[in-house]
Amino acid sequence: MPVKFYSFKQALWPRSVRLTLAEKNITDIEVIEVNLAAGENFSPEYLRINKNATVPTLVNTDTKQILDDSTAITEYLDANYPGTELYSTSDMATITHWIREAHSIDGFLLVFSPSDSVELEHKKAFVEGFFEGRVKALAEFIQQQDTPFYREKLQQTNSFLVAYKYPEQAQPLFDLHRAEWRKAELFLDQLEDQLVSGPYVVGVKYTAADVHVIPLLVHLKSIKGDVVFSGRPNLQQYLTRVSSRESFKLVYDA
């Protein structure tokens, strides 16, 4: 297959691409899992196609085109494959707005940082387990090729681990988490108001806005639980509605 999609099933933004693939019934793309917990995204081989070491990445081996951003990838898929149109020209401004708003929330920070000492203890095993493989991989890659990029990523990872190992030093991370959650709450409030106008983000039609909002909403719910829906009945109904779609089931239940 000339088109390869590099993903990590548990990661936030590859899911917007997976939803797009499912909505458009695209099956002739090779899906390659990149294990972030094992630090595979920092391998020299992967960095050659994505210098940021992020997922998702889409590579067309025929044209040599590389896309390393989920928004660009979903736009590419919608433009180049038949099936459900997700980027409606008439709604483009609204679609673009909500995609931009969704991507303004730092999902990485929210999932790996705690808001207080109670959440720190709750997340400790998960965070330390996830980052253990990342630290090991980075240390090995530094031995092979010591670069500022690897050093920066190792330092970033260790800054999280120090907070979990020494809770008395965790206050700066608490503050970062709380500030980001306030941003997320504002986004959720705005989305709650937007959903008054119809069953989907842009109205009566499922669009690319939903493809990007759904993964963030599920992500935030996995972190904060039902507090995400507190005082936001439209959001609750929205998630119930979209979770019945076959595309959602293929991405989240598979």
MODELLER restraints for C-alpha pairs under 7 A, 6 or more apart:
rsr = mdl.restraints
at = mdl.atoms
rsr.add(forms.Gaussian(group=physical.xy_distance, feature=features.Distance(at['CA:1:A'], at['CA:28:A']), mean=6.67, stdev=0.5))
rsr.add(forms.Gaussian(group=physical.xy_distance, feature=features.Distance(at['CA:1:A'], at['CA:29:A']), mean=6.17, stdev=0.5))
rsr.add(forms.Gaussian(group=physical.xy_distance, feature=features.Distance(at['CA:1:A'], at['CA:30:A']), mean=6.14, stdev=0.5))
rsr.add(forms.Gaussian(group=physical.xy_distance, feature=features.Distance(at['CA:2:A'], at['CA:60:A']), mean=5.59, stdev=0.5))
rsr.add(forms.Gaussian(group=physical.xy_distance, feature=features.Distance(at['CA:2:A'], at['CA:61:A']), mean=5.08, stdev=0.5))
rsr.add(forms.Gaussian(group=physical.xy_distance, feature=features.Distance(at['CA:2:A'], at['CA:62:A']), mean=5.87, stdev=0.5))
rsr.add(forms.Gaussian(group=physical.xy_distance, feature=features.Distance(at['CA:3:A'], at['CA:29:A']), mean=5.30, stdev=0.5))
rsr.add(forms.Gaussian(group=physical.xy_distance, feature=features.Distance(at['CA:3:A'], at['CA:30:A']), mean=6.33, stdev=0.5))
rsr.add(forms.Gaussian(group=physical.xy_distance, feature=features.Distance(at['CA:3:A'], at['CA:59:A']), mean=5.58, stdev=0.5))
rsr.add(forms.Gaussian(group=physical.xy_distance, feature=features.Distance(at['CA:3:A'], at['CA:60:A']), mean=4.41, stdev=0.5))
rsr.add(forms.Gaussian(group=physical.xy_distance, feature=features.Distance(at['CA:3:A'], at['CA:61:A']), mean=6.19, stdev=0.5))
rsr.add(forms.Gaussian(group=physical.xy_distance, feature=features.Distance(at['CA:4:A'], at['CA:29:A']), mean=5.74, stdev=0.5))
rsr.add(forms.Gaussian(group=physical.xy_distance, feature=features.Distance(at['CA:4:A'], at['CA:30:A']), mean=4.69, stdev=0.5))
rsr.add(forms.Gaussian(group=physical.xy_distance, feature=features.Distance(at['CA:4:A'], at['CA:31:A']), mean=5.98, stdev=0.5))
rsr.add(forms.Gaussian(group=physical.xy_distance, feature=features.Distance(at['CA:4:A'], at['CA:58:A']), mean=5.70, stdev=0.5))
rsr.add(forms.Gaussian(group=physical.xy_distance, feature=features.Distance(at['CA:4:A'], at['CA:59:A']), mean=5.15, stdev=0.5))
rsr.add(forms.Gaussian(group=physical.xy_distance, feature=features.Distance(at['CA:4:A'], at['CA:60:A']), mean=6.48, stdev=0.5))
rsr.add(forms.Gaussian(group=physical.xy_distance, feature=features.Distance(at['CA:5:A'], at['CA:29:A']), mean=6.77, stdev=0.5))
rsr.add(forms.Gaussian(group=physical.xy_distance, feature=features.Distance(at['CA:5:A'], at['CA:30:A']), mean=5.98, stdev=0.5))
rsr.add(forms.Gaussian(group=physical.xy_distance, feature=features.Distance(at['CA:5:A'], at['CA:31:A']), mean=4.79, stdev=0.5))
rsr.add(forms.Gaussian(group=physical.xy_distance, feature=features.Distance(at['CA:5:A'], at['CA:32:A']), mean=5.96, stdev=0.5))
rsr.add(forms.Gaussian(group=physical.xy_distance, feature=features.Distance(at['CA:5:A'], at['CA:57:A']), mean=5.89, stdev=0.5))
rsr.add(forms.Gaussian(group=physical.xy_distance, feature=features.Distance(at['CA:5:A'], at['CA:58:A']), mean=4.61, stdev=0.5))
rsr.add(forms.Gaussian(group=physical.xy_distance, feature=features.Distance(at['CA:5:A'], at['CA:59:A']), mean=6.57, stdev=0.5))
rsr.add(forms.Gaussian(group=physical.xy_distance, feature=features.Distance(at['CA:6:A'], at['CA:31:A']), mean=6.04, stdev=0.5))
rsr.add(forms.Gaussian(group=physical.xy_distance, feature=features.Distance(at['CA:6:A'], at['CA:32:A']), mean=4.78, stdev=0.5))
rsr.add(forms.Gaussian(group=physical.xy_distance, feature=features.Distance(at['CA:6:A'], at['CA:33:A']), mean=5.88, stdev=0.5))
rsr.add(forms.Gaussian(group=physical.xy_distance, feature=features.Distance(at['CA:6:A'], at['CA:34:A']), mean=6.42, stdev=0.5))
rsr.add(forms.Gaussian(group=physical.xy_distance, feature=features.Distance(at['CA:6:A'], at['CA:55:A']), mean=6.52, stdev=0.5))
rsr.add(forms.Gaussian(group=physical.xy_distance, feature=features.Distance(at['CA:6:A'], at['CA:56:A']), mean=5.50, stdev=0.5))
rsr.add(forms.Gaussian(group=physical.xy_distance, feature=features.Distance(at['CA:6:A'], at['CA:57:A']), mean=5.04, stdev=0.5))
rsr.add(forms.Gaussian(group=physical.xy_distance, feature=features.Distance(at['CA:6:A'], at['CA:58:A']), mean=6.25, stdev=0.5))
rsr.add(forms.Gaussian(group=physical.xy_distance, feature=features.Distance(at['CA:7:A'], at['CA:14:A']), mean=5.63, stdev=0.5))
rsr.add(forms.Gaussian(group=physical.xy_distance, feature=features.Distance(at['CA:7:A'], at['CA:31:A']), mean=6.97, stdev=0.5))
rsr.add(forms.Gaussian(group=physical.xy_distance, feature=features.Distance(at['CA:7:A'], at['CA:32:A']), mean=6.08, stdev=0.5))
rsr.add(forms.Gaussian(group=physical.xy_distance, feature=features.Distance(at['CA:7:A'], at['CA:33:A']), mean=4.96, stdev=0.5))
rsr.add(forms.Gaussian(group=physical.xy_distance, feature=features.Distance(at['CA:7:A'], at['CA:34:A']), mean=5.74, stdev=0.5))
rsr.add(forms.Gaussian(group=physical.xy_distance, feature=features.Distance(at['CA:7:A'], at['CA:55:A']), mean=5.61, stdev=0.5))
rsr.add(forms.Gaussian(group=physical.xy_distance, feature=features.Distance(at['CA:7:A'], at['CA:56:A']), mean=5.06, stdev=0.5))
rsr.add(forms.Gaussian(group=physical.xy_distance, feature=features.Distance(at['CA:8:A'], at['CA:14:A']), mean=6.62, stdev=0.5))
rsr.add(forms.Gaussian(group=physical.xy_distance, feature=features.Distance(at['CA:8:A'], at['CA:33:A']), mean=5.28, stdev=0.5))
rsr.add(forms.Gaussian(group=physical.xy_distance, feature=features.Distance(at['CA:8:A'], at['CA:34:A']), mean=5.40, stdev=0.5))
rsr.add(forms.Gaussian(group=physical.xy_distance, feature=features.Distance(at['CA:8:A'], at['CA:35:A']), mean=6.15, stdev=0.5))
rsr.add(forms.Gaussian(group=physical.xy_distance, feature=features.Distance(at['CA:8:A'], at['CA:36:A']), mean=6.95, stdev=0.5))
rsr.add(forms.Gaussian(group=physical.xy_distance, feature=features.Distance(at['CA:8:A'], at['CA:55:A']), mean=6.89, stdev=0.5))
rsr.add(forms.Gaussian(group=physical.xy_distance, feature=features.Distance(at['CA:12:A'], at['CA:215:A']), mean=6.11, stdev=0.5))
rsr.add(forms.Gaussian(group=physical.xy_distance, feature=features.Distance(at['CA:12:A'], at['CA:216:A']), mean=6.85, stdev=0.5))
rsr.add(forms.Gaussian(group=physical.xy_distance, feature=features.Distance(at['CA:12:A'], at['CA:219:A']), mean=6.77, stdev=0.5))
rsr.add(forms.Gaussian(group=physical.xy_distance, feature=features.Distance(at['CA:13:A'], at['CA:56:A']), mean=6.76, stdev=0.5))
rsr.add(forms.Gaussian(group=physical.xy_distance, feature=features.Distance(at['CA:13:A'], at['CA:70:A']), mean=6.17, stdev=0.5))
rsr.add(forms.Gaussian(group=physical.xy_distance, feature=features.Distance(at['CA:13:A'], at['CA:215:A']), mean=6.95, stdev=0.5))
rsr.add(forms.Gaussian(group=physical.xy_distance, feature=features.Distance(at['CA:14:A'], at['CA:55:A']), mean=6.35, stdev=0.5))
rsr.add(forms.Gaussian(group=physical.xy_distance, feature=features.Distance(at['CA:14:A'], at['CA:56:A']), mean=4.99, stdev=0.5))
rsr.add(forms.Gaussian(group=physical.xy_distance, feature=features.Distance(at['CA:14:A'], at['CA:70:A']), mean=6.72, stdev=0.5))
rsr.add(forms.Gaussian(group=physical.xy_distance, feature=features.Distance(at['CA:15:A'], at['CA:215:A']), mean=6.16, stdev=0.5))
rsr.add(forms.Gaussian(group=physical.xy_distance, feature=features.Distance(at['CA:15:A'], at['CA:251:A']), mean=6.87, stdev=0.5))
rsr.add(forms.Gaussian(group=physical.xy_distance, feature=features.Distance(at['CA:16:A'], at['CA:70:A']), mean=6.84, stdev=0.5))
rsr.add(forms.Gaussian(group=physical.xy_distance, feature=features.Distance(at['CA:16:A'], at['CA:211:A']), mean=5.16, stdev=0.5))
rsr.add(forms.Gaussian(group=physical.xy_distance, feature=features.Distance(at['CA:16:A'], at['CA:212:A']), mean=5.26, stdev=0.5))
rsr.add(forms.Gaussian(group=physical.xy_distance, feature=features.Distance(at['CA:16:A'], at['CA:215:A']), mean=6.34, stdev=0.5))
rsr.add(forms.Gaussian(group=physical.xy_distance, feature=features.Distance(at['CA:17:A'], at['CA:70:A']), mean=6.37, stdev=0.5))
rsr.add(forms.Gaussian(group=physical.xy_distance, feature=features.Distance(at['CA:17:A'], at['CA:73:A']), mean=6.92, stdev=0.5))
rsr.add(forms.Gaussian(group=physical.xy_distance, feature=features.Distance(at['CA:17:A'], at['CA:74:A']), mean=5.84, stdev=0.5))
rsr.add(forms.Gaussian(group=physical.xy_distance, feature=features.Distance(at['CA:18:A'], at['CA:251:A']), mean=6.30, stdev=0.5))
rsr.add(forms.Gaussian(group=physical.xy_distance, feature=features.Distance(at['CA:19:A'], at['CA:211:A']), mean=6.08, stdev=0.5))
rsr.add(forms.Gaussian(group=physical.xy_distance, feature=features.Distance(at['CA:19:A'], at['CA:247:A']), mean=5.69, stdev=0.5))
rsr.add(forms.Gaussian(group=physical.xy_distance, feature=features.Distance(at['CA:19:A'], at['CA:248:A']), mean=6.67, stdev=0.5))
rsr.add(forms.Gaussian(group=physical.xy_distance, feature=features.Distance(at['CA:19:A'], at['CA:251:A']), mean=6.44, stdev=0.5))
rsr.add(forms.Gaussian(group=physical.xy_distance, feature=features.Distance(at['CA:20:A'], at['CA:74:A']), mean=6.44, stdev=0.5))
rsr.add(forms.Gaussian(group=physical.xy_distance, feature=features.Distance(at['CA:20:A'], at['CA:211:A']), mean=6.63, stdev=0.5))
rsr.add(forms.Gaussian(group=physical.xy_distance, feature=features.Distance(at['CA:22:A'], at['CA:247:A']), mean=4.91, stdev=0.5))
rsr.add(forms.Gaussian(group=physical.xy_distance, feature=features.Distance(at['CA:23:A'], at['CA:84:A']), mean=6.57, stdev=0.5))
rsr.add(forms.Gaussian(group=physical.xy_distance, feature=features.Distance(at['CA:23:A'], at['CA:247:A']), mean=5.60, stdev=0.5))
rsr.add(forms.Gaussian(group=physical.xy_distance, feature=features.Distance(at['CA:24:A'], at['CA:82:A']), mean=6.91, stdev=0.5))
rsr.add(forms.Gaussian(group=physical.xy_distance, feature=features.Distance(at['CA:24:A'], at['CA:83:A']), mean=4.76, stdev=0.5))
rsr.add(forms.Gaussian(group=physical.xy_distance, feature=features.Distance(at['CA:24:A'], at['CA:84:A']), mean=5.34, stdev=0.5))
rsr.add(forms.Gaussian(group=physical.xy_distance, feature=features.Distance(at['CA:34:A'], at['CA:40:A']), mean=5.87, stdev=0.5))
rsr.add(forms.Gaussian(group=physical.xy_distance, feature=features.Distance(at['CA:34:A'], at['CA:41:A']), mean=6.22, stdev=0.5))
rsr.add(forms.Gaussian(group=physical.xy_distance, feature=features.Distance(at['CA:37:A'], at['CA:130:A']), mean=5.04, stdev=0.5))
rsr.add(forms.Gaussian(group=physical.xy_distance, feature=features.Distance(at['CA:37:A'], at['CA:131:A']), mean=6.45, stdev=0.5))
rsr.add(forms.Gaussian(group=physical.xy_distance, feature=features.Distance(at['CA:37:A'], at['CA:133:A']), mean=5.59, stdev=0.5))
rsr.add(forms.Gaussian(group=physical.xy_distance, feature=features.Distance(at['CA:37:A'], at['CA:134:A']), mean=5.82, stdev=0.5))
rsr.add(forms.Gaussian(group=physical.xy_distance, feature=features.Distance(at['CA:38:A'], at['CA:133:A']), mean=4.48, stdev=0.5))
rsr.add(forms.Gaussian(group=physical.xy_distance, feature=features.Distance(at['CA:38:A'], at['CA:134:A']), mean=5.40, stdev=0.5))
rsr.add(forms.Gaussian(group=physical.xy_distance, feature=features.Distance(at['CA:38:A'], at['CA:137:A']), mean=6.69, stdev=0.5))
rsr.add(forms.Gaussian(group=physical.xy_distance, feature=features.Distance(at['CA:39:A'], at['CA:133:A']), mean=6.13, stdev=0.5))
rsr.add(forms.Gaussian(group=physical.xy_distance, feature=features.Distance(at['CA:39:A'], at['CA:134:A']), mean=4.35, stdev=0.5))
rsr.add(forms.Gaussian(group=physical.xy_distance, feature=features.Distance(at['CA:39:A'], at['CA:137:A']), mean=5.33, stdev=0.5))
rsr.add(forms.Gaussian(group=physical.xy_distance, feature=features.Distance(at['CA:41:A'], at['CA:53:A']), mean=5.05, stdev=0.5))
rsr.add(forms.Gaussian(group=physical.xy_distance, feature=features.Distance(at['CA:41:A'], at['CA:54:A']), mean=6.61, stdev=0.5))
rsr.add(forms.Gaussian(group=physical.xy_distance, feature=features.Distance(at['CA:42:A'], at['CA:53:A']), mean=5.63, stdev=0.5))
rsr.add(forms.Gaussian(group=physical.xy_distance, feature=features.Distance(at['CA:47:A'], at['CA:53:A']), mean=5.83, stdev=0.5))
rsr.add(forms.Gaussian(group=physical.xy_distance, feature=features.Distance(at['CA:50:A'], at['CA:68:A']), mean=6.32, stdev=0.5))
rsr.add(forms.Gaussian(group=physical.xy_distance, feature=features.Distance(at['CA:56:A'], at['CA:68:A']), mean=6.07, stdev=0.5))
rsr.add(forms.Gaussian(group=physical.xy_distance, feature=features.Distance(at['CA:56:A'], at['CA:69:A']), mean=6.48, stdev=0.5))
rsr.add(forms.Gaussian(group=physical.xy_distance, feature=features.Distance(at['CA:56:A'], at['CA:70:A']), mean=6.14, stdev=0.5))
rsr.add(forms.Gaussian(group=physical.xy_distance, feature=features.Distance(at['CA:57:A'], at['CA:67:A']), mean=5.64, stdev=0.5))
rsr.add(forms.Gaussian(group=physical.xy_distance, feature=features.Distance(at['CA:57:A'], at['CA:68:A']), mean=4.33, stdev=0.5))
rsr.add(forms.Gaussian(group=physical.xy_distance, feature=features.Distance(at['CA:57:A'], at['CA:69:A']), mean=6.67, stdev=0.5))
rsr.add(forms.Gaussian(group=physical.xy_distance, feature=features.Distance(at['CA:58:A'], at['CA:66:A']), mean=5.76, stdev=0.5))
rsr.add(forms.Gaussian(group=physical.xy_distance, feature=features.Distance(at['CA:58:A'], at['CA:67:A']), mean=5.11, stdev=0.5))
rsr.add(forms.Gaussian(group=physical.xy_distance, feature=features.Distance(at['CA:58:A'], at['CA:68:A']), mean=6.41, stdev=0.5))
rsr.add(forms.Gaussian(group=physical.xy_distance, feature=features.Distance(at['CA:58:A'], at['CA:73:A']), mean=6.61, stdev=0.5))
rsr.add(forms.Gaussian(group=physical.xy_distance, feature=features.Distance(at['CA:59:A'], at['CA:65:A']), mean=5.86, stdev=0.5))
rsr.add(forms.Gaussian(group=physical.xy_distance, feature=features.Distance(at['CA:59:A'], at['CA:66:A']), mean=4.61, stdev=0.5))
rsr.add(forms.Gaussian(group=physical.xy_distance, feature=features.Distance(at['CA:59:A'], at['CA:67:A']), mean=6.52, stdev=0.5))
rsr.add(forms.Gaussian(group=physical.xy_distance, feature=features.Distance(at['CA:60:A'], at['CA:66:A']), mean=6.51, stdev=0.5))
rsr.add(forms.Gaussian(group=physical.xy_distance, feature=features.Distance(at['CA:67:A'], at['CA:73:A']), mean=6.07, stdev=0.5))
rsr.add(forms.Gaussian(group=physical.xy_distance, feature=features.Distance(at['CA:78:A'], at['CA:85:A']), mean=6.44, stdev=0.5))
rsr.add(forms.Gaussian(group=physical.xy_distance, feature=features.Distance(at['CA:78:A'], at['CA:86:A']), mean=6.36, stdev=0.5))
rsr.add(forms.Gaussian(group=physical.xy_distance, feature=features.Distance(at['CA:78:A'], at['CA:87:A']), mean=6.92, stdev=0.5))
rsr.add(forms.Gaussian(group=physical.xy_distance, feature=features.Distance(at['CA:86:A'], at['CA:207:A']), mean=4.35, stdev=0.5))
rsr.add(forms.Gaussian(group=physical.xy_distance, feature=features.Distance(at['CA:86:A'], at['CA:208:A']), mean=4.82, stdev=0.5))
rsr.add(forms.Gaussian(group=physical.xy_distance, feature=features.Distance(at['CA:87:A'], at['CA:207:A']), mean=6.25, stdev=0.5))
rsr.add(forms.Gaussian(group=physical.xy_distance, feature=features.Distance(at['CA:87:A'], at['CA:208:A']), mean=5.79, stdev=0.5))
rsr.add(forms.Gaussian(group=physical.xy_distance, feature=features.Distance(at['CA:94:A'], at['CA:202:A']), mean=6.68, stdev=0.5))
rsr.add(forms.Gaussian(group=physical.xy_distance, feature=features.Distance(at['CA:95:A'], at['CA:202:A']), mean=6.72, stdev=0.5))
rsr.add(forms.Gaussian(group=physical.xy_distance, feature=features.Distance(at['CA:95:A'], at['CA:208:A']), mean=6.58, stdev=0.5))
rsr.add(forms.Gaussian(group=physical.xy_distance, feature=features.Distance(at['CA:95:A'], at['CA:209:A']), mean=4.96, stdev=0.5))
rsr.add(forms.Gaussian(group=physical.xy_distance, feature=features.Distance(at['CA:98:A'], at['CA:209:A']), mean=5.83, stdev=0.5))
rsr.add(forms.Gaussian(group=physical.xy_distance, feature=features.Distance(at['CA:99:A'], at['CA:209:A']), mean=5.52, stdev=0.5))
rsr.add(forms.Gaussian(group=physical.xy_distance, feature=features.Distance(at['CA:99:A'], at['CA:212:A']), mean=5.91, stdev=0.5))
rsr.add(forms.Gaussian(group=physical.xy_distance, feature=features.Distance(at['CA:99:A'], at['CA:213:A']), mean=6.89, stdev=0.5))
rsr.add(forms.Gaussian(group=physical.xy_distance, feature=features.Distance(at['CA:102:A'], at['CA:212:A']), mean=6.81, stdev=0.5))
rsr.add(forms.Gaussian(group=physical.xy_distance, feature=features.Distance(at['CA:102:A'], at['CA:213:A']), mean=5.89, stdev=0.5))
rsr.add(forms.Gaussian(group=physical.xy_distance, feature=features.Distance(at['CA:102:A'], at['CA:216:A']), mean=6.72, stdev=0.5))
rsr.add(forms.Gaussian(group=physical.xy_distance, feature=features.Distance(at['CA:105:A'], at['CA:183:A']), mean=6.99, stdev=0.5))
rsr.add(forms.Gaussian(group=physical.xy_distance, feature=features.Distance(at['CA:105:A'], at['CA:184:A']), mean=6.17, stdev=0.5))
rsr.add(forms.Gaussian(group=physical.xy_distance, feature=features.Distance(at['CA:106:A'], at['CA:180:A']), mean=6.96, stdev=0.5))
rsr.add(forms.Gaussian(group=physical.xy_distance, feature=features.Distance(at['CA:109:A'], at['CA:177:A']), mean=6.71, stdev=0.5))
rsr.add(forms.Gaussian(group=physical.xy_distance, feature=features.Distance(at['CA:110:A'], at['CA:177:A']), mean=5.89, stdev=0.5))
rsr.add(forms.Gaussian(group=physical.xy_distance, feature=features.Distance(at['CA:111:A'], at['CA:223:A']), mean=6.17, stdev=0.5))
rsr.add(forms.Gaussian(group=physical.xy_distance, feature=features.Distance(at['CA:112:A'], at['CA:127:A']), mean=6.12, stdev=0.5))
rsr.add(forms.Gaussian(group=physical.xy_distance, feature=features.Distance(at['CA:113:A'], at['CA:173:A']), mean=6.37, stdev=0.5))
rsr.add(forms.Gaussian(group=physical.xy_distance, feature=features.Distance(at['CA:113:A'], at['CA:177:A']), mean=6.06, stdev=0.5))
rsr.add(forms.Gaussian(group=physical.xy_distance, feature=features.Distance(at['CA:114:A'], at['CA:120:A']), mean=4.94, stdev=0.5))
rsr.add(forms.Gaussian(group=physical.xy_distance, feature=features.Distance(at['CA:114:A'], at['CA:173:A']), mean=6.98, stdev=0.5))
rsr.add(forms.Gaussian(group=physical.xy_distance, feature=features.Distance(at['CA:114:A'], at['CA:174:A']), mean=5.77, stdev=0.5))
rsr.add(forms.Gaussian(group=physical.xy_distance, feature=features.Distance(at['CA:114:A'], at['CA:177:A']), mean=6.37, stdev=0.5))
rsr.add(forms.Gaussian(group=physical.xy_distance, feature=features.Distance(at['CA:115:A'], at['CA:174:A']), mean=4.58, stdev=0.5))
rsr.add(forms.Gaussian(group=physical.xy_distance, feature=features.Distance(at['CA:115:A'], at['CA:177:A']), mean=5.47, stdev=0.5))
rsr.add(forms.Gaussian(group=physical.xy_distance, feature=features.Distance(at['CA:115:A'], at['CA:178:A']), mean=5.80, stdev=0.5))
rsr.add(forms.Gaussian(group=physical.xy_distance, feature=features.Distance(at['CA:116:A'], at['CA:174:A']), mean=5.68, stdev=0.5))
rsr.add(forms.Gaussian(group=physical.xy_distance, feature=features.Distance(at['CA:120:A'], at['CA:164:A']), mean=6.62, stdev=0.5))
rsr.add(forms.Gaussian(group=physical.xy_distance, feature=features.Distance(at['CA:124:A'], at['CA:164:A']), mean=6.19, stdev=0.5))
rsr.add(forms.Gaussian(group=physical.xy_distance, feature=features.Distance(at['CA:128:A'], at['CA:161:A']), mean=6.66, stdev=0.5))
rsr.add(forms.Gaussian(group=physical.xy_distance, feature=features.Distance(at['CA:131:A'], at['CA:157:A']), mean=6.96, stdev=0.5))
rsr.add(forms.Gaussian(group=physical.xy_distance, feature=features.Distance(at['CA:135:A'], at['CA:154:A']), mean=6.48, stdev=0.5))
rsr.add(forms.Gaussian(group=physical.xy_distance, feature=features.Distance(at['CA:138:A'], at['CA:150:A']), mean=6.40, stdev=0.5))
rsr.add(forms.Gaussian(group=physical.xy_distance, feature=features.Distance(at['CA:138:A'], at['CA:154:A']), mean=6.45, stdev=0.5))
rsr.add(forms.Gaussian(group=physical.xy_distance, feature=features.Distance(at['CA:142:A'], at['CA:150:A']), mean=6.43, stdev=0.5))
rsr.add(forms.Gaussian(group=physical.xy_distance, feature=features.Distance(at['CA:163:A'], at['CA:169:A']), mean=5.66, stdev=0.5))
rsr.add(forms.Gaussian(group=physical.xy_distance, feature=features.Distance(at['CA:163:A'], at['CA:170:A']), mean=4.45, stdev=0.5))
rsr.add(forms.Gaussian(group=physical.xy_distance, feature=features.Distance(at['CA:192:A'], at['CA:232:A']), mean=5.91, stdev=0.5))
rsr.add(forms.Gaussian(group=physical.xy_distance, feature=features.Distance(at['CA:192:A'], at['CA:234:A']), mean=5.65, stdev=0.5))
rsr.add(forms.Gaussian(group=physical.xy_distance, feature=features.Distance(at['CA:192:A'], at['CA:235:A']), mean=5.67, stdev=0.5))
rsr.add(forms.Gaussian(group=physical.xy_distance, feature=features.Distance(at['CA:194:A'], at['CA:201:A']), mean=6.67, stdev=0.5))
rsr.add(forms.Gaussian(group=physical.xy_distance, feature=features.Distance(at['CA:195:A'], at['CA:201:A']), mean=5.92, stdev=0.5))
rsr.add(forms.Gaussian(group=physical.xy_distance, feature=features.Distance(at['CA:195:A'], at['CA:234:A']), mean=6.15, stdev=0.5))
rsr.add(forms.Gaussian(group=physical.xy_distance, feature=features.Distance(at['CA:197:A'], at['CA:203:A']), mean=5.73, stdev=0.5))
rsr.add(forms.Gaussian(group=physical.xy_distance, feature=features.Distance(at['CA:198:A'], at['CA:204:A']), mean=5.31, stdev=0.5))
rsr.add(forms.Gaussian(group=physical.xy_distance, feature=features.Distance(at['CA:199:A'], at['CA:238:A']), mean=6.67, stdev=0.5))
rsr.add(forms.Gaussian(group=physical.xy_distance, feature=features.Distance(at['CA:200:A'], at['CA:206:A']), mean=5.79, stdev=0.5))
rsr.add(forms.Gaussian(group=physical.xy_distance, feature=features.Distance(at['CA:200:A'], at['CA:210:A']), mean=6.88, stdev=0.5))
rsr.add(forms.Gaussian(group=physical.xy_distance, feature=features.Distance(at['CA:201:A'], at['CA:209:A']), mean=6.34, stdev=0.5))
rsr.add(forms.Gaussian(group=physical.xy_distance, feature=features.Distance(at['CA:201:A'], at['CA:210:A']), mean=5.99, stdev=0.5))
rsr.add(forms.Gaussian(group=physical.xy_distance, feature=features.Distance(at['CA:221:A'], at['CA:228:A']), mean=5.95, stdev=0.5))
rsr.add(forms.Gaussian(group=physical.xy_distance, feature=features.Distance(at['CA:229:A'], at['CA:235:A']), mean=6.24, stdev=0.5))
rsr.add(forms.Gaussian(group=physical.xy_distance, feature=features.Distance(at['CA:229:A'], at['CA:236:A']), mean=5.73, stdev=0.5))
rsr.add(forms.Gaussian(group=physical.xy_distance, feature=features.Distance(at['CA:242:A'], at['CA:248:A']), mean=6.88, stdev=0.5))
rsr.add(forms.Gaussian(group=physical.xy_distance, feature=features.Distance(at['CA:243:A'], at['CA:249:A']), mean=6.75, stdev=0.5))
